[in-house]
Amino acid sequence: MRIGVLTSLYPCPERPFEGIFAERKWLGLRSRGHDVTVVHPVPWGPRWAAPVLGEARAYLARIPRSEDRGGIRVKRPRFAHLPGRSGGNAGRFAAAGLRALLGPGAERPDAVVCDYAWPAAVAAAALQRRGIPVLINGRGSDVLQVREVRSLEPQLTSGLRWADGYTAVSQDLLDAMVAMGGSKAVQALTPNGVNDQQFAPGNRQEARARLGQPEAGDLVLCVGHLIERKDPLLALRAFAAGAGAGARLVFVGRGPLSDEVSRAAAALGLESRVSLLGERPPEELVDWYRAANLLLLTSRREGRPNVVLEALSAGCPVLATSAGGTGELISDPRMLASTRDPEQLGKMLRELLDTPPDALSLRSTVGHLSWAASIDSLEGVLETVVRA
């Protein structure tokens, strides 16, 4: 098959870990002989404006307009992204993506996947008018958050109604897409997999030594963007409420709440026990899961969090709020919180630190979620759509 992928989330030299799970799937399909082209429209920003834009936007100008990543052609057309014009920005994103997918010199795809539903779903109607089958893949906030924005929900709903089918990383998310766009003949779970050879249990003390962490004391780990949806401040308060005096809290990830988390840690008198490390590559994350006594995830919204999948595969206990499809990965009720009260979360954290589940039993709960199974599911639904 010749597969076109339209997405707003894909790794690039400036952001090598952003969308890494999506890239893993498309590389898997390419390895099976499919021709994959990824179109990743990027907001336009001239290099000369970098001092005015600030680093949050200036890096966009440095992203290459095209590159080869593992044999996949990645095109990055520019589009005008205007502050406060989300609906119009989505339309301009879709138009730029369609030109790159279908313009002069481009080979017509057998199917297009709008991977990360918003804003790619806005292109669904135009693709259907050209007779090209369309799948929309939901990953989390691209559906759950956008549907709550009154000005954007109609555009997303329209895109879902034009599509030939839906895929999603969790059943919770797939149900939400059906509720918005109506039932489709093609619906499938395409959950992310985990590399269980890489994310495997290991010796805690050896992992801590490699990371430069103290041998003694509990280590609580938070992995993810420091953004409102992930609620790192709640994680900090739960840690303060439940962790012992010698425990440490490590945040792995970047985001706009970084400074606020640092200030809150200082206000709680925890600045010497809380570390913010920024992003880390997957090969280092393995050691953090092995070194940690517990992964703490306090999200308000989720698709099906990859960090939970990785931690469980590495034998690391998890305490997570019951957001989105998180509960689809966690079978132990001690590890899934229905509360957002920091004191109650702290009590649950303390119990798990005192009496942790067995590492191998945790690993066994996600043993069926391999990348091969994930790619099988995606390949099957694409073949169904193309044959229809």
C-alpha positions in Angstrom: 0.0 0.0 0.0 1.0 3.6 -0.5 0.1 5.3 2.7 -0.1 9.1 3.3 0.1 10.3 6.9 -1.0 13.8 7.8 0.0 14.7 11.4 0.8 17.6 13.7 3.0 15.5 15.9 6.2 13.8 14.6 9.8 13.8 15.6 12.3 16.2 14.0 15.9 17.2 14.7 14.7 20.0 17.0 12.3 17.8 18.9 13.6 14.3 18.6 11.2 12.7 21.2 8.0 14.4 20.1 5.7 11.9 18.5 8.3 9.1 18.8 5.5 6.5 19.3 3.8 7.5 16.1 7.1 7.2 14.2 7.6 3.7 15.6 4.3 2.5 14.1 5.0 4.0 10.6 8.5 2.6 10.6 7.0 -0.8 11.4 4.6 -0.6 8.4 7.4 0.5 6.2 9.4 -2.6 7.3 6.6 -4.7 6.0 6.9 -3.3 2.5 4.5 -0.4 2.5 5.3 2.9 1.0 4.8 5.6 3.7 5.0 9.4 3.3 4.5 11.6 6.3 3.3 15.2 5.9 3.9 17.3 9.0 2.9 20.9 8.4 4.8 23.4 10.6 3.8 27.0 11.5 5.8 29.4 9.4 8.4 31.5 11.2 11.3 33.3 9.5 14.8 32.9 11.0 15.3 36.7 11.3 12.3 36.9 13.6 13.8 34.4 16.1 14.8 37.2 18.7 11.2 38.5 18.7 9.4 35.1 18.7 11.4 33.6 21.5 12.6 30.0 21.6 9.1 28.6 22.0 8.5 29.6 18.4 11.9 30.3 17.0 12.9 26.6 16.8 10.2 26.1 14.1 12.3 28.0 11.6 15.1 25.6 12.1 13.0 22.5 11.3 14.0 21.1 7.9 11.3 21.3 5.2 12.0 17.7 4.2 14.1 14.8 5.5 14.4 11.0 5.3 13.8 9.3 8.7 14.5 5.6 8.5 13.4 5.4 4.9 10.2 7.4 5.4 9.9 10.6 3.5 8.9 13.4 5.8 7.6 16.7 4.3 7.1 19.8 6.4 5.2 22.5 4.5 4.8 25.8 6.2 1.5 27.4 7.0 0.4 30.7 8.6 -0.4 30.2 12.2 -2.1 33.2 13.7 -2.5 33.7 17.5 -6.1 33.3 18.7 -7.3 31.9 15.3 -7.4 28.1 16.1 -10.2 27.3 13.6 -8.5 29.2 10.7 -5.1 27.7 11.7 -6.6 24.2 11.4 -7.9 25.0 7.9 -4.5 26.4 6.8 -2.8 23.3 8.3 -5.0 21.1 6.3 -4.6 23.0 3.1 -0.8 22.9 3.4 -0.9 19.2 4.1 -3.2 18.5 1.1 -0.8 20.3 -1.2 2.1 18.3 0.0 0.2 15.0 -0.2 -1.5 15.5 -3.6 0.3 18.3 -5.3 2.7 18.2 -8.3 5.2 15.4 -8.1 3.3 13.6 -5.3 2.2 10.0 -5.9 -1.5 9.5 -5.1 -1.9 7.5 -1.8 -4.1 4.5 -1.5 -5.2 5.8 1.9 -4.5 8.7 4.2 -4.3 8.5 7.9 -5.1 11.7 9.9 -2.8 10.6 12.7 -3.5 12.8 15.8 -7.0 13.7 15.0 -6.8 17.5 15.4 -6.2 19.4 13.3 -5.6 16.8 10.6 -9.3 15.7 10.5 -10.1 19.0 8.9 -8.6 17.6 5.7 -11.0 14.6 5.6 -13.7 16.1 3.4 -11.3 17.3 0.7 -9.6 13.8 0.6 -13.0 12.1 0.3 -14.0 14.4 -2.6 -10.9 13.2 -4.3 -11.9 9.5 -3.7 -9.1 8.8 -1.3 -10.0 6.6 1.7 -9.5 8.4 5.1 -8.8 7.0 8.6 -8.7 9.3 11.6 -6.5 8.1 14.5 -7.2 9.5 18.0 -4.4 9.7 20.6 -5.9 11.6 23.5 -6.2 15.3 23.9 -6.6 15.7 20.1 -10.2 14.4 20.6 -11.0 14.7 24.3 -9.7 18.3 24.7 -10.8 19.7 21.3 -14.4 18.4 21.7 -14.7 20.7 24.8 -13.8 23.9 22.8 -17.1 25.3 21.4 -15.4 26.9 18.4 -13.5 23.8 17.3 -15.8 20.9 18.1 -17.9 21.3 14.9 -14.8 21.1 12.7 -13.6 18.0 14.4 -17.1 16.4 14.3 -17.4 17.2 10.6 -14.0 15.6 9.9 -15.0 12.5 11.8 -18.2 12.2 9.8 -16.4 12.4 6.5 -13.9 9.7 7.5 -14.1 6.0 6.4 -13.2 4.8 9.8 -11.6 5.5 13.1 -8.7 4.0 15.0 -7.6 5.0 18.5 -5.1 4.0 21.2 -7.8 3.2 23.8 -11.4 2.0 23.9 -12.4 5.1 25.9 -11.1 7.3 23.1 -12.7 5.2 20.3 -16.0 5.4 22.0 -15.7 9.2 22.2 -14.9 9.4 18.5 -18.0 7.3 17.7 -20.2 9.5 19.9 -19.0 12.6 18.0 -18.9 11.3 14.4 -21.3 8.5 14.3 -20.8 4.8 13.9 -18.4 3.7 11.1 -18.0 0.4 9.4 -14.3 0.4 10.3 -13.4 0.9 14.0 -10.3 -0.5 15.6 -8.1 -0.3 18.6 -4.5 0.4 17.5 -2.9 0.8 20.9 0.8 1.6 21.2 3.1 -1.3 21.9 6.1 -1.5 24.1 9.6 -2.9 23.3 9.7 -5.5 26.1 13.3 -6.3 25.3 14.3 -2.8 26.1 11.8 -2.0 28.9 12.5 -4.9 31.1 13.1 -5.3 34.9 16.7 -4.8 36.1 18.8 -4.3 39.2 17.7 -1.1 41.0 21.0 -0.3 42.6 22.9 -0.7 39.3 20.4 1.5 37.6 20.7 4.2 40.3 24.5 4.0 40.0 24.3 4.6 36.3 22.0 7.6 36.8 24.1 9.1 39.7 21.2 8.6 42.2 21.7 7.6 45.9 21.4 3.9 46.7 19.1 4.5 49.7 15.6 6.0 49.9 12.5 5.9 47.9 12.5 7.4 44.4 9.2 8.5 42.9 9.2 9.2 39.2 7.0 11.5 37.0 7.4 11.2 33.3 5.6 13.5 30.9 5.2 17.1 29.7 4.9 19.7 32.5 1.6 21.0 31.3 -1.8 21.6 32.9 -3.3 18.4 31.5 -0.7 16.3 33.2 -1.1 18.3 36.5 2.5 18.0 37.8 1.5 20.2 40.8 -0.9 17.6 42.0 1.9 15.0 41.7 4.1 17.3 43.8 1.4 17.7 46.5 0.7 14.0 46.6 4.4 13.3 47.1 4.5 15.8 49.9 1.5 14.2 51.6 2.6 10.6 51.3 6.3 10.1 50.8 8.7 9.6 53.7 11.4 12.1 54.8 14.1 10.4 52.7 12.2 10.1 49.5 13.0 12.0 46.3 10.7 13.1 43.4 12.1 13.3 39.9 10.3 14.9 37.0 11.4 13.8 33.5 9.9 16.1 30.8 9.7 19.7 29.8 6.9 22.2 29.6 5.6 25.6 30.6 4.9 24.6 34.2 8.5 23.9 34.9 9.2 27.1 36.9 5.9 26.9 38.7 6.7 23.3 39.9 10.1 24.5 41.1 8.5 27.4 43.0 5.9 25.1 44.6 8.6 22.6 45.6 10.5 25.4 47.4 7.3 26.6 49.1 6.8 23.1 50.5 10.4 22.9 51.7 11.1 20.2 49.2 13.6 21.9 46.8 16.5 19.5 47.9 14.3 16.5 47.3 12.7 17.4 43.9 14.5 17.4 40.6 13.4 18.5 37.2 15.6 16.8 34.5 13.9 17.8 31.2 13.5 15.2 28.5 15.5 12.0 28.4 16.0 9.5 25.6 14.2 6.1 25.8 17.4 4.2 26.5 17.9 6.3 29.6 14.2 6.1 30.6 14.7 2.4 31.0 17.1 3.0 33.9 14.8 5.5 35.5 11.9 3.0 35.6 14.4 0.4 37.1 15.7 2.9 39.6 12.3 4.2 40.7 10.1 2.7 43.5 7.0 4.0 41.8 5.8 6.0 38.7 3.3 8.7 39.6 0.9 10.0 36.9 -1.8 12.6 37.9 -3.2 13.5 34.4 -6.7 15.1 34.0 -7.0 13.6 30.5 -5.2 10.7 28.8 -5.5 8.5 25.8 -3.6 5.4 26.8 -0.4 6.6 28.5 2.8 5.2 27.1 4.7 5.9 30.3 2.4 3.5 32.2 3.0 0.8 29.6 6.7 1.3 29.7 6.9 1.3 33.5 4.8 -1.8 33.9 6.9 -3.6 31.3 10.0 -2.6 33.3 8.4 -4.0 36.5 7.9 -0.5 38.1 4.7 0.0 40.2 2.4 2.8 39.0 0.0 5.1 40.8 -2.2 6.9 38.2 -5.4 8.8 38.2 -8.2 7.2 36.3 -8.1 9.4 33.3 -9.2 8.2 29.8 -7.8 4.8 28.9 -5.4 4.6 31.8 -7.5 2.0 33.5 -7.3 -0.2 30.5 -3.7 -0.8 31.4 -4.0 -1.2 35.2 -5.6 -4.2 36.8 -4.5 -3.6 40.4 -7.1 -1.3 42.1 -4.3 0.0 44.5 -2.6 1.6 41.5 -5.6 3.4 40.0 -7.0 6.5 41.8 -10.5 7.8 41.4 -9.6 10.8 43.5 -7.7 14.0 42.8 -7.3 14.8 46.5 -3.6 15.1 47.3 -4.0 13.7 50.8 -5.8 10.6 49.5 -3.3 10.2 46.7 -0.5 10.5 49.2 -2.0 7.6 51.3 -2.2 5.4 48.2 1.4 6.4 47.3 2.6 5.5 50.8 0.9 2.1 50.7 2.4 1.2 47.3 5.9 2.3 48.5 5.5 0.1 51.7 4.1 -3.0 49.9 4.9 -2.8 46.2 3.6 -5.4 43.7 6.0 -8.0 42.3 7.9 -6.7 39.3 7.3 -9.8 37.1 3.6 -9.8 37.9 3.4 -6.2 36.7 5.3 -7.0 33.5 3.0 -9.9 32.8 -0.1 -7.6 32.7 1.2 -5.8 29.5 3.0 -8.8 27.9 0.4 -8.9 25.1 0.9 -5.3 24.1 3.8 -5.7 21.6 4.7 -3.4 18.7 4.1 -6.3 16.3 0.5 -6.7 17.6 -0.1 -2.9 17.3 1.2 -2.9 13.7 -0.9 -5.9 12.8 -4.0 -4.0 13.9 -3.1 -0.9 12.0 -2.2 -2.8 8.8 -5.4 -4.8 8.9 -7.6 -1.8 9.2 -5.8 0.0 6.4 -6.2 -3.0 4.1 -9.9 -3.1 4.9 -10.4 0.6 4.1 -8.5 0.3 0.8 -10.4 -2.7 -0.3 -13.8 -1.2 0.5 
